[in-house]
Amino acid sequence: MKPVRIWLYILCAMVFGMVMLGGATRLTDSGLSITEWKPLIGMIPPLDDRDWQEVFQKYQQTPEYSRVNEGMSLAAFKRIFWWEWSHRFLGRLVGFVLVLPWLFFTLAGKIPRALQPRLLIMLLLGGLQGFLGWYMVKSGLVDRVDVSQYRLAIHLLMAALIFWYILWVALGLQGERRFQPVLPLQSHDVVMAGVLTVLLLIQIGFGALVAGLHAGLSHNTWPLMDGQFIPDGLGLLDPKIINLFENVMTVQFDHRMMAYLIALLVVLHSFLVIRKSDGVIRSSASGLLLLVLFQIALGIAVLLLVVPFSLALAHQALAFITFAFAIRHFFLIKTAASRHQS
């Protein structure tokens, strides 16, 4: 089972790389530079001047070019093209690394029958994610100069869910792990660890909405927004529900408030768990607490400095690292509690 587990961890690392490249593509406004979806032929980039002129002419027919980048040089187009091409190329590579080892392990009899359904679900999720990526890009090729923030959030959330799913399956293949609880872990400890993981997932979705609306480029003060902790203007749009997804101020405010809620809960959870446990559980809780606090500090820096590329990308990277720690912590807490009950 060790080779299968290593394969799954490699997939997790590749999904993380996809998220990073996707973040860089978003930050450089490169996502609409390739206007077609060719799953196999698209792996080959332009090879000569004629190819480059052809893909550039297709981009020139998009609303983004005519309204935002009119007059862009071919050299400037190449810079945004390579970000998007790299993102798509890595996505195809993830597909190969997902399917080919699965076929090999299956034919070699290395995968237990009980594990196969979970791996098949993984394959289906990977295919769905590829479709969602193109569905997102299509939203910016007709009458918009950017992709829909709704589709961007769905695409990123699906990446996070796939990451969670693969990591959880891999953790389940690690075998027995020794735990040394000082006091028995209770069901509420497990629930809290799960709630924190879900809240971090939701926060990733809020982050996608912030990116999709460029909400980080406004209200660049902290802790106040427009001089208020709860600013006026949070519910200006009608119907009110769309303020959660389309009002720039509200989207940024929600992202801030979710960060405070997560910080409060992780401090409480860590305090309760650390006093009960030692060894791996204590280290896991302490690590998650430090990561959440550091991520909030980094997010504040990104806001105050008006979203510099390197810090913004680091903020996204740390979001997924923190999410990975939360998944592992949830797994450890759940496993330790279940073993105590048995």
Buried (B, 14 or more C-beta within 10 A) or exposed (E): EEEBBEBBBBBBEBBBBBBBBBBBBBBBBBBBBBBEBEEEEBEEBBEEEEEBEEBBEBBBEBBBBEEEBEEBEEEEBBEBBBBBBBBBBBBBBBBEBBEEBBEEBEEEEBBEEEBEEBBEEBEEBBEEBBEBBEBBBBBBBEEBBBBBBBBBBBBBBBBBBBBBBBBBBBBBBEEEEEBEBEEEBBEEBBBBBBBBBEBBBBBBBBBBBBBBBBBBEBBBEEEEBEEEEEBEBBBEBEEEEEBBBBBBBBBBBBBBEBBEBBBEBBEEBBEBBBEBBEBBBBBBBEBBBBBBBEBBEBBBBBBEEEBEEEBBBBBBBBBBBBBBBBBBBBBBBBBBBEEEEE
